[in-house]
Amino acid sequence: MKPIREQAGIPSGWKRFIVILTAVIGSFVLAAPAAKAGLIDRLQDIYRAPDKLEDIQTEYNKTKDELDRQAEQFALEREELQKRTDALSAQNETLASHNESLASQNAALLDRLDKAEREKEKKAERMRKILLTAGTLLSMGLAYFLSIRFWRFLAWRRHHRVTGGHSQ
């Protein structure tokens, strides 16, 4: 017995093509939106068009007015910001010049401080030299005094030995 394909007399390649073509056409039919408006609906839309145009014009005017108002507001804000920027720039320049003057004053004060420290060190060195000289002189005086006393003691002892302890 022959299969059904062969009995129909249509080759199998054509059958597949027909099935695929039917599926594609069916999908287009199912995917297409249904028609909504008829002739009466179209005529009503044509007569309502001026009302819609007026609504659109009204919305356009409102939007335009809002945009104009925002543009004016932005212009005012921009001018205010420009004024603030100019004021801050001027203040910045003033502060920069004040900073420069303070820096020069600081440098002068540092120079004075260095000079004062050098003077203080010189004074301390001078005082140290004076004290060292005074200490040396005192030491020499004390050494002289002690040497004189020691020499007198030795002389007295020698004399005491020679005379036998009797004074003349």
N, CA, C and O atoms as a DFTB+ gen file, in Angstrom:
672 C
 N C O
     1  1       0.816      -1.161       0.000
     2  2       0.000       0.000       0.000
     3  2       0.879       1.252       0.000
     4  3       1.920       1.261       0.658
     5  1       0.486       2.316      -0.726
     6  2       1.270       3.535      -0.870
     7  2       0.890       4.523       0.224
     8  3      -0.264       4.584       0.649
     9  1       1.894       5.311       0.684
    10  2       1.549       6.326       1.669
    11  2       0.609       7.365       1.081
    12  3       0.471       7.477      -0.138
    13  1      -0.017       8.101       1.933
    14  2      -1.043       9.062       1.533
    15  2      -0.422      10.156       0.682
    16  3      -1.080      10.672      -0.221
    17  1       0.771      10.508       0.932
    18  2       1.434      11.564       0.150
    19  2       1.497      11.172      -1.313
    20  3       1.190      11.959      -2.208
    21  1       1.876      10.022      -1.511
    22  2       2.046       9.592      -2.900
    23  2       0.696       9.431      -3.585
    24  3       0.596       9.567      -4.804
    25  1      -0.341       9.143      -2.809
    26  2      -1.650       8.953      -3.398
    27  2      -2.251      10.271      -3.855
    28  3      -2.992      10.288      -4.838
    29  1      -1.958      11.383      -3.173
    30  2      -2.538      12.656      -3.531
    31  2      -1.920      13.215      -4.789
    32  3      -2.547      14.036      -5.459
    33  1      -0.742      12.812      -5.130
    34  2      -0.098      13.260      -6.344
    35  2       0.620      14.578      -6.200
    36  3       1.077      15.125      -7.204
    37  1       0.744      15.128      -4.974
    38  2       1.458      16.384      -4.733
    39  2       2.792      16.011      -4.120
    40  3       2.845      15.276      -3.134
    41  1       3.862      16.512      -4.697
    42  2       5.166      16.174      -4.109
    43  2       5.286      16.743      -2.689
    44  3       4.651      17.747      -2.369
    45  1       6.096      16.106      -1.844
    46  2       6.202      16.466      -0.426
    47  2       6.795      17.863      -0.224
    48  3       6.444      18.520       0.756
    49  1       7.674      18.345      -1.101
    50  2       8.262      19.678      -0.996
    51  2       7.222      20.771      -1.127
    52  3       7.275      21.780      -0.424
    53  1       6.268      20.565      -2.038
    54  2       5.202      21.556      -2.227
    55  2       4.259      21.581      -1.040
    56  3       3.739      22.639      -0.681
    57  1       4.034      20.442      -0.433
    58  2       3.139      20.382       0.722
    59  2       3.739      21.198       1.877
    60  3       3.038      21.941       2.564
    61  1       5.008      21.043       2.064
    62  2       5.665      21.814       3.131
    63  2       5.565      23.316       2.840
    64  3       5.278      24.104       3.741
    65  1       5.793      23.705       1.615
    66  2       5.715      25.104       1.235
    67  2       4.319      25.659       1.503
    68  3       4.172      26.770       2.013
    69  1       3.304      24.885       1.159
    70  2       1.927      25.326       1.346
    71  2       1.626      25.469       2.840
    72  3       0.981      26.436       3.246
    73  1       2.082      24.527       3.653
    74  2       1.826      24.586       5.096
    75  2       2.525      25.831       5.687
    76  3       1.931      26.546       6.494
    77  1       3.779      26.087       5.286
    78  2       4.511      27.243       5.801
    79  2       3.857      28.538       5.344
    80  3       3.731      29.475       6.133
    81  1       3.436      28.607       4.073
    82  2       2.779      29.803       3.550
    83  2       1.471      30.071       4.295
    84  3       1.157      31.219       4.608
    85  1       0.716      29.023       4.576
    86  2      -0.540      29.167       5.309
    87  2      -0.259      29.687       6.724
    88  3      -0.998      30.535       7.223
    89  1       0.774      29.200       7.358
    90  2       1.110      29.636       8.721
    91  2       1.528      31.113       8.727
    92  3       1.141      31.863       9.623
    93  1       2.318      31.530       7.727
    94  2       2.764      32.921       7.662
    95  2       1.583      33.854       7.435
    96  3       1.469      34.880       8.105
    97  1       0.701      33.509       6.497
    98  2      -0.467      34.346       6.207
    99  2      -1.381      34.411       7.428
   100  3      -1.925      35.470       7.741
   101  1      -1.551      33.284       8.115
   102  2      -2.382      33.246       9.313
   103  2      -1.813      34.131      10.426
   104  3      -2.563      34.790      11.146
   105  1      -0.510      34.143      10.559
   106  2       0.091      34.977      11.602
   107  2      -0.094      36.462      11.282
   108  3      -0.300      37.260      12.195
   109  1      -0.024      36.851       9.995
   110  2      -0.279      38.244       9.628
   111  2      -1.718      38.638       9.916
   112  3      -1.985      39.752      10.366
   113  1      -2.630      37.736       9.661
   114  2      -4.046      38.032       9.884
   115  2      -4.298      38.184      11.388
   116  3      -5.020      39.090      11.803
   117  1      -3.718      37.318      12.192
   118  2      -3.940      37.394      13.635
   119  2      -3.237      38.609      14.247
   120  3      -3.736      39.190      15.211
   121  1      -2.096      38.992      13.700
   122  2      -1.332      40.107      14.247
   123  2      -1.878      41.467      13.826
   124  3      -1.585      42.451      14.506
   125  1      -2.631      41.583      12.777
   126  2      -3.139      42.860      12.283
   127  2      -4.203      43.399      13.235
   128  3      -5.063      42.645      13.690
   129  1      -4.154      44.718      13.546
   130  2      -5.161      45.301      14.426
   131  2      -6.519      45.380      13.715
   132  3      -6.617      45.493      12.493
   133  1      -7.518      45.317      14.523
   134  2      -8.860      45.394      13.956
   135  2      -9.179      46.835      13.567
   136  3      -8.736      47.763      14.243
   137  1      -9.914      47.033      12.528
   138  2     -10.299      48.362      12.074
   139  2     -11.272      48.958      13.082
   140  3     -12.190      48.282      13.548
   141  1     -11.064      50.236      13.414
   142  2     -11.852      50.844      14.472
   143  2     -12.902      51.816      13.930
   144  3     -14.052      51.828      14.371
   145  1     -12.491      52.598      13.000
   146  2     -13.371      53.697      12.602
   147  2     -14.065      53.389      11.283
   148  3     -13.501      52.845      10.334
   149  1     -15.287      53.766      11.303
   150  2     -16.044      53.665      10.066
   151  2     -16.180      55.043       9.447
   152  3     -15.505      55.978       9.875
   153  1     -17.033      55.186       8.457
   154  2     -17.218      56.440       7.754
   155  2     -17.807      57.507       8.671
   156  3     -17.412      58.670       8.590
   157  1     -18.729      57.138       9.529
   158  2     -19.368      58.114      10.415
   159  2     -18.361      58.639      11.434
   160  3     -18.316      59.831      11.737
   161  1     -17.539      57.696      11.961
   162  2     -16.528      58.131      12.928
   163  2     -15.538      59.095      12.285
   164  3     -15.095      60.053      12.920
   165  1     -15.201      58.846      11.051
   166  2     -14.267      59.744      10.358
   167  2     -14.894      61.124      10.154
   168  3     -14.217      62.136      10.335
   169  1     -16.138      61.180       9.790
   170  2     -16.811      62.463       9.601
   171  2     -16.916      63.234      10.922
   172  3     -16.735      64.451      10.963
   173  1     -17.213      62.494      12.006
   174  2     -17.278      63.159      13.309
   175  2     -15.895      63.717      13.698
   176  3     -15.801      64.820      14.237
   177  1     -14.828      62.952      13.425
   178  2     -13.479      63.443      13.730
   179  2     -13.153      64.686      12.923
   180  3     -12.489      65.595      13.421
   181  1     -13.623      64.735      11.656
   182  2     -13.358      65.909      10.826
   183  2     -14.063      67.129      11.400
   184  3     -13.493      68.220      11.400
   185  1     -15.301      66.969      11.894
   186  2     -16.024      68.105      12.453
   187  2     -15.508      68.502      13.838
   188  3     -15.658      69.653      14.249
   189  1     -14.901      67.553      14.557
   190  2     -14.315      67.861      15.867
   191  2     -12.894      68.429      15.745
   192  3     -12.345      68.901      16.741
   193  1     -12.315      68.398      14.609
   194  2     -10.931      68.853      14.416
   195  2     -10.716      70.304      14.860
   196  3      -9.699      70.575      15.498
   197  1     -11.627      71.271      14.556
   198  2     -11.391      72.635      15.033
   199  2     -11.345      72.720      16.556
   200  3     -10.550      73.481      17.107
   201  1     -12.196      71.943      17.247
   202  2     -12.147      71.936      18.719
   203  2     -10.800      71.409      19.202
   204  3     -10.191      71.966      20.115
   205  1     -10.356      70.348      18.586
   206  2      -9.061      69.770      18.962
   207  2      -7.932      70.747      18.667
   208  3      -6.978      70.854      19.437
   209  1      -8.046      71.468      17.535
   210  2      -7.034      72.455      17.185
   211  2      -6.998      73.582      18.214
   212  3      -5.931      74.071      18.587
   213  1      -8.203      73.988      18.671
   214  2      -8.245      75.034      19.693
   215  2      -7.601      74.544      20.992
   216  3      -6.863      75.287      21.638
   217  1      -7.879      73.294      21.372
   218  2      -7.252      72.720      22.577
   219  2      -5.736      72.658      22.414
   220  3      -4.985      73.005      23.325
   221  1      -5.308      72.216      21.251
   222  2      -3.859      72.128      20.993
   223  2      -3.239      73.523      21.014
   224  3      -2.153      73.715      21.562
   225  1      -3.940      74.511      20.408
   226  2      -3.443      75.892      20.396
   227  2      -3.365      76.429      21.823
   228  3      -2.393      77.095      22.177
   229  1      -4.365      76.150      22.638
   230  2      -4.373      76.599      24.035
   231  2      -3.198      75.985      24.797
   232  3      -2.484      76.676      25.524
   233  1      -3.009      74.675      24.617
   234  2      -1.891      74.014      25.280
   235  2      -0.554      74.587      24.793
   236  3       0.381      74.777      25.570
   237  1      -0.495      74.853      23.493
   238  2       0.734      75.430      22.928
   239  2       1.017      76.797      23.559
   240  3       2.150      77.092      23.941
   241  1      -0.030      77.627      23.663
   242  2       0.150      78.957      24.246
   243  2       0.570      78.872      25.716
   244  3       1.446      79.615      26.160
   245  1      -0.064      77.954      26.472
   246  2       0.322      77.776      27.875
   247  2       1.787      77.348      27.986
   248  3       2.546      77.876      28.799
   249  1       2.157      76.394      27.160
   250  2       3.538      75.902      27.188
   251  2       4.512      76.995      26.799
   252  3       5.580      77.138      27.394
   253  1       4.117      77.788      25.760
   254  2       4.978      78.881      25.315
   255  2       5.129      79.929      26.411
   256  3       6.228      80.425      26.656
   257  1       4.004      80.268      27.081
   258  2       4.063      81.239      28.180
   259  2       4.941      80.723      29.317
   260  3       5.736      81.470      29.888
   261  1       4.788      79.450      29.638
   262  2       5.608      78.846      30.704
   263  2       7.091      78.886      30.330
   264  3       7.938      79.200      31.165
   265  1       7.395      78.569      29.080
   266  2       8.791      78.603      28.622
   267  2       9.345      80.028      28.641
   268  3      10.501      80.250      29.003
   269  1       8.495      81.001      28.242
   270  2       8.927      82.411      28.296
   271  2       9.200      82.839      29.737
   272  3      10.192      83.512      30.018
   273  1       8.309      82.441      30.644
   274  2       8.486      82.777      32.047
   275  2       9.771      82.139      32.598
   276  3      10.532      82.778      33.325
   277  1       9.992      80.889      32.243
   278  2      11.210      80.210      32.689
   279  2      12.453      80.864      32.094
   280  3      13.479      80.989      32.763
   281  1      12.353      81.281      30.825
   282  2      13.498      81.941      30.195
   283  2      13.813      83.259      30.902
   284  3      14.980      83.582      31.123
   285  1      12.771      84.020      31.257
   286  2      12.990      85.272      31.996
   287  2      13.593      84.990      33.366
   288  3      14.512      85.677      33.810
   289  1      13.056      83.964      34.027
   290  2      13.572      83.596      35.348
   291  2      15.049      83.173      35.246
   292  3      15.871      83.572      36.070
   293  1      15.368      82.375      34.243
   294  2      16.755      81.952      34.058
   295  2      17.661      83.133      33.731
   296  3      18.811      83.181      34.167
   297  1      17.132      84.092      32.956
   298  2      17.925      85.276      32.634
   299  2      18.198      86.086      33.899
   300  3      19.319      86.548      34.115
   301  1      17.170      86.257      34.735
   302  2      17.359      86.978      35.999
   303  2      18.346      86.250      36.908
   304  3      19.217      86.872      37.516
   305  1      18.204      84.941      36.994
   306  2      19.128      84.155      37.824
   307  2      20.547      84.250      37.281
   308  3      21.505      84.346      38.048
   309  1      20.680      84.224      35.961
   310  2      22.008      84.326      35.352
   311  2      22.636      85.682      35.658
   312  3      23.824      85.766      35.967
   313  1      21.817      86.763      35.570
   314  2      22.336      88.089      35.897
   315  2      22.741      88.165      37.367
   316  3      23.782      88.727      37.707
   317  1      21.911      87.596      38.230
   318  2      22.232      87.600      39.662
   319  2      23.517      86.805      39.926
   320  3      24.378      87.233      40.695
   321  1      23.626      85.665      39.286
   322  2      24.844      84.858      39.461
   323  2      26.066      85.582      38.905
   324  3      27.158      85.487      39.466
   325  1      25.881      86.302      37.806
   326  2      26.996      87.062      37.238
   327  2      27.434      88.162      38.203
   328  3      28.628      88.394      38.392
   329  1      26.442      88.846      38.819
   330  2      26.774      89.882      39.800
   331  2      27.509      89.285      40.983
   332  3      28.496      89.846      41.458
   333  1      27.024      88.139      41.461
   334  2      27.687      87.479      42.591
   335  2      29.097      87.047      42.209
   336  3      30.028      87.152      43.007
   337  1      29.243      86.564      40.988
   338  2      30.570      86.149      40.524
   339  2      31.510      87.336      40.462
   340  3      32.669      87.245      40.865
   341  1      31.000      88.465      39.948
   342  2      31.826      89.675      39.891
   343  2      32.201      90.150      41.290
   344  3      33.344      90.530      41.544
   345  1      31.216      90.124      42.201
   346  2      31.489      90.552      43.582
   347  2      32.507      89.630      44.239
   348  3      33.417      90.092      44.928
   349  1      32.355      88.343      44.028
   350  2      33.304      87.389      44.612
   351  2      34.689      87.533      43.992
   352  3      35.699      87.364      44.675
   353  1      34.737      87.845      42.700
   354  2      36.036      88.071      42.059
   355  2      36.722      89.298      42.649
   356  3      37.922      89.281      42.925
   357  1      35.945      90.363      42.839
   358  2      36.505      91.578      43.445
   359  2      36.976      91.292      44.867
   360  3      38.054      91.726      45.274
   361  1      36.163      90.564      45.611
   362  2      36.549      90.209      46.981
   363  2      37.803      89.335      46.969
   364  3      38.683      89.490      47.815
   365  1      37.875      88.436      46.024
   366  2      39.044      87.568      45.902
   367  2      40.303      88.387      45.615
   368  3      41.364      88.124      46.181
   369  1      40.179      89.374      44.737
   370  2      41.324      90.240      44.436
   371  2      41.735      91.039      45.670
   372  3      42.924      91.184      45.955
   373  1      40.746      91.555      46.401
   374  2      41.045      92.307      47.628
   375  2      41.755      91.419      48.634
   376  3      42.748      91.817      49.243
   377  1      41.230      90.209      48.802
   378  2      41.849      89.284      49.744
   379  2      43.254      88.868      49.297
   380  3      44.143      88.670      50.125
   381  1      43.442      88.739      47.989
   382  2      44.769      88.378      47.479
   383  2      45.772      89.496      47.771
   384  3      46.900      89.227      48.185
   385  1      45.362      90.757      47.556
   386  2      46.280      91.867      47.849
   387  2      46.537      91.972      49.350
   388  3      47.659      92.254      49.770
   389  1      45.509      91.746      50.153
   390  2      45.678      91.752      51.613
   391  2      46.619      90.617      52.033
   392  3      47.453      90.786      52.922
   393  1      46.476      89.486      51.395
   394  2      47.336      88.336      51.674
   395  2      48.791      88.658      51.341
   396  3      49.703      88.289      52.081
   397  1      48.999      89.344      50.229
   398  2      50.365      89.733      49.848
   399  2      50.963      90.698      50.876
   400  3      52.128      90.571      51.252
   401  1      50.153      91.665      51.326
   402  2      50.669      92.613      52.326
   403  2      50.970      91.897      53.637
   404  3      51.969      92.195      54.291
   405  1      50.119      90.963      54.023
   406  2      50.377      90.193      55.238
   407  2      51.630      89.318      55.088
   408  3      52.383      89.126      56.043
   409  1      51.836      88.799      53.887
   410  2      53.033      87.985      53.652
   411  2      54.289      88.841      53.776
   412  3      55.287      88.396      54.341
   413  1      54.247      90.082      53.245
   414  2      55.419      90.953      53.366
   415  2      55.631      91.360      54.832
   416  3      56.770      91.437      55.292
   417  1      54.541      91.620      55.563
   418  2      54.667      91.927      56.992
   419  2      55.238      90.731      57.750
   420  3      56.065      90.887      58.648
   421  1      54.793      89.565      57.384
   422  2      55.289      88.345      58.022
   423  2      56.784      88.178      57.772
   424  3      57.536      87.821      58.679
   425  1      57.206      88.436      56.549
   426  2      58.629      88.334      56.223
   427  2      59.433      89.352      57.036
   428  3      60.506      89.030      57.548
   429  1      58.914      90.587      57.156
   430  2      59.606      91.619      57.940
   431  2      59.694      91.207      59.409
   432  3      60.734      91.376      60.045
   433  1      58.612      90.674      59.934
   434  2      58.622      90.231      61.330
   435  2      59.590      89.069      61.541
   436  3      60.260      88.990      62.570
   437  1      59.658      88.177      60.567
   438  2      60.611      87.067      60.680
   439  2      62.047      87.580      60.665
   440  3      62.899      87.073      61.395
   441  1      62.315      88.586      59.832
   442  2      63.654      89.191      59.811
   443  2      63.963      89.820      61.173
   444  3      65.048      89.625      61.722
   445  1      63.004      90.573      61.710
   446  2      63.214      91.197      63.025
   447  2      63.440      90.143      64.097
   448  3      64.279      90.321      64.980
   449  1      62.696      89.050      64.023
   450  2      62.848      87.973      64.994
   451  2      64.228      87.336      64.889
   452  3      64.861      87.036      65.901
   453  1      64.691      87.132      63.655
   454  2      66.036      86.581      63.455
   455  2      67.094      87.517      64.029
   456  3      68.029      87.076      64.698
   457  1      66.937      88.816      63.762
   458  2      67.900      89.790      64.307
   459  2      67.881      89.775      65.831
   460  3      68.933      89.804      66.470
   461  1      66.682      89.730      66.412
   462  2      66.566      89.719      67.870
   463  2      67.210      88.456      68.452
   464  3      67.875      88.519      69.486
   465  1      67.018      87.337      67.804
   466  2      67.635      86.097      68.279
   467  2      69.150      86.169      68.171
   468  3      69.866      85.726      69.069
   469  1      69.637      86.731      67.061
   470  2      71.099      86.878      66.921
   471  2      71.657      87.807      67.997
   472  3      72.712      87.537      68.571
   473  1      70.936      88.918      68.272
   474  2      71.367      89.845      69.324
   475  2      71.368      89.143      70.682
   476  3      72.277      89.327      71.491
   477  1      70.352      88.352      70.910
   478  2      70.265      87.625      72.176
   479  2      71.438      86.645      72.302
   480  3      72.050      86.527      73.363
   481  1      71.739      85.950      71.208
   482  2      72.874      85.016      71.238
   483  2      74.190      85.764      71.460
   484  3      75.051      85.298      72.207
   485  1      74.350      86.938      70.804
   486  2      75.561      87.736      71.005
   487  2      75.677      88.190      72.461
   488  3      76.752      88.156      73.058
   489  1      74.532      88.617      73.015
   490  2      74.522      89.074      74.397
   491  2      74.892      87.921      75.336
   492  3      75.673      88.093      76.272
   493  1      74.326      86.760      75.072
   494  2      74.627      85.598      75.907
   495  2      76.105      85.228      75.783
   496  3      76.738      84.878      76.778
   497  1      76.658      85.301      74.573
   498  2      78.082      85.007      74.357
   499  2      78.947      86.024      75.089
   500  3      79.939      85.663      75.721
   501  1      78.570      87.292      75.003
   502  2      79.312      88.348      75.695
   503  2      79.280      88.124      77.208
   504  3      80.296      88.264      77.889
   505  1      78.090      87.773      77.725
   506  2      77.944      87.527      79.153
   507  2      78.785      86.323      79.574
   508  3      79.410      86.340      80.634
   509  1      78.801      85.299      78.759
   510  2      79.604      84.115      79.055
   511  2      81.086      84.475      79.101
   512  3      81.818      84.022      79.981
   513  1      81.519      85.297      78.143
   514  2      82.924      85.726      78.127
   515  2      83.253      86.564      79.367
   516  3      84.312      86.410      79.976
   517  1      82.319      87.454      79.727
   518  2      82.534      88.288      80.917
   519  2      82.640      87.409      82.156
   520  3      83.543      87.584      82.974
   521  1      81.718      86.465      82.291
   522  2      81.746      85.577      83.445
   523  2      83.004      84.715      83.452
   524  3      83.597      84.484      84.506
   525  1      83.405      84.248      82.293
   526  2      84.622      83.445      82.200
   527  2      85.847      84.283      82.581
   528  3      86.728      83.807      83.297
   529  1      85.899      85.509      82.108
   530  2      87.012      86.403      82.435
   531  2      87.012      86.707      83.934
   532  3      88.060      86.669      84.580
   533  1      85.820      87.013      84.490
   534  2      85.718      87.309      85.919
   535  2      86.110      86.084      86.740
   536  3      86.809      86.207      87.746
   537  1      85.665      84.914      86.318
   538  2      86.027      83.683      87.016
   539  2      87.516      83.427      86.955
   540  3      88.124      82.993      87.934
   541  1      88.099      83.696      85.803
   542  2      89.545      83.507      85.650
   543  2      90.299      84.476      86.553
   544  3      91.234      84.084      87.252
   545  1      89.888      85.749      86.536
   546  2      90.541      86.741      87.388
   547  2      90.393      86.387      88.868
   548  3      91.352      86.493      89.633
   549  1      89.199      85.969      89.267
   550  2      88.978      85.566      90.652
   551  2      89.844      84.361      91.015
   552  3      90.450      84.302      92.085
   553  1      89.881      83.413      90.097
   554  2      90.703      82.222      90.334
   555  2      92.172      82.600      90.461
   556  3      92.875      82.095      91.336
   557  1      92.636      83.492      89.584
   558  2      94.027      83.928      89.642
   559  2      94.297      84.698      90.940
   560  3      95.346      84.525      91.559
   561  1      93.353      85.542      91.346
   562  2      93.502      86.287      92.592
   563  2      93.544      85.342      93.782
   564  3      94.364      85.500      94.687
   565  1      92.658      84.365      93.773
   566  2      92.630      83.389      94.853
   567  2      93.914      82.564      94.858
   568  3      94.490      82.281      95.909
   569  1      94.345      82.188      93.656
   570  2      95.600      81.423      93.567
   571  2      96.760      82.278      94.083
   572  3      97.633      81.771      94.787
   573  1      96.779      83.556      93.743
   574  2      97.838      84.455      94.223
   575  2      97.787      84.554      95.737
   576  3      98.807      84.444      96.417
   577  1      96.567      84.767      96.260
   578  2      96.417      84.883      97.704
   579  2      96.872      83.606      98.400
   580  3      97.598      83.655      99.393
   581  1      96.441      82.469      97.875
   582  2      96.825      81.203      98.487
   583  2      98.323      80.952      98.353
   584  3      98.947      80.426      99.275
   585  1      98.899      81.320      97.223
   586  2     100.349      81.117      97.061
   587  2     101.131      82.001      98.027
   588  3     102.145      81.570      98.576
   589  1     100.670      83.238      98.241
   590  2     101.311      84.143      99.196
   591  2     101.204      83.542     100.599
   592  3     102.177      83.516     101.354
   593  1     100.012      83.064     100.930
   594  2      99.813      82.480     102.255
   595  2     100.695      81.243     102.428
   596  3     101.308      81.029     103.474
   597  1     100.736      80.444     101.373
   598  2     101.554      79.238     101.438
   599  2     103.029      79.615     101.562
   600  3     103.761      78.993     102.332
   601  1     103.474      80.626     100.814
   602  2     104.879      81.059     100.868
   603  2     105.206      81.607     102.246
   604  3     106.286      81.344     102.775
   605  1     104.295      82.361     102.831
   606  2     104.510      82.907     104.176
   607  2     104.555      81.788     105.213
   608  3     105.336      81.835     106.164
   609  1     103.690      80.764     105.010
   610  2     103.710      79.644     105.927
   611  2     105.042      78.921     105.841
   612  3     105.640      78.573     106.860
   613  1     105.502      78.697     104.611
   614  2     106.798      78.021     104.442
   615  2     107.937      78.881     105.030
   616  3     108.860      78.366     105.660
   617  1     107.846      80.161     104.814
   618  2     108.872      81.053     105.349
   619  2     108.814      81.028     106.872
   620  3     109.854      80.979     107.529
   621  1     107.647      81.059     107.422
   622  2     107.499      81.021     108.876
   623  2     108.040      79.716     109.432
   624  3     108.697      79.709     110.473
   625  1     107.771      78.615     108.748
   626  2     108.243      77.321     109.182
   627  2     109.757      77.236     109.099
   628  3     110.413      76.734     110.012
   629  1     110.281      77.707     108.047
   630  2     111.732      77.693     107.902
   631  2     112.378      78.565     108.995
   632  3     113.366      78.211     109.638
   633  1     111.780      79.655     109.138
   634  2     112.299      80.545     110.168
   635  2     112.158      79.893     111.549
   636  3     113.052      80.039     112.383
   637  1     111.151      79.238     111.786
   638  2     110.892      78.584     113.043
   639  2     111.881      77.441     113.254
   640  3     112.282      77.196     114.393
   641  1     112.263      76.779     112.271
   642  2     113.213      75.714     112.361
   643  2     114.612      76.255     112.636
   644  3     115.357      75.692     113.438
   645  1     114.946      77.302     111.996
   646  2     116.292      77.875     112.145
   647  2     116.461      78.468     113.557
   648  3     117.505      78.291     114.185
   649  1     115.501      79.122     114.015
   650  2     115.606      79.771     115.317
   651  2     115.203      78.856     116.453
   652  3     115.401      79.206     117.617
   653  1     114.681      77.774     116.176
   654  2     114.300      76.835     117.204
   655  2     112.980      77.181     117.845
   656  3     112.718      76.737     118.962
   657  1     112.189      77.905     117.231
   658  2     110.875      78.180     117.675
   659  2     110.768      79.462     118.471
   660  3     109.700      79.804     118.979
   661  1     111.887      80.174     118.579
   662  2     111.849      81.425     119.349
   663  2     111.820      82.591     118.395
   664  3     112.439      82.570     117.331
   665  1     111.124      83.559     118.780
   666  2     111.061      84.755     117.963
   667  2     112.129      85.695     118.426
   668  3     112.498      85.681     119.600
   669  1     112.602      86.458     117.598
   670  2     113.633      87.405     117.964
   671  2     113.114      88.722     118.194
   672  3     113.872      89.637     118.514
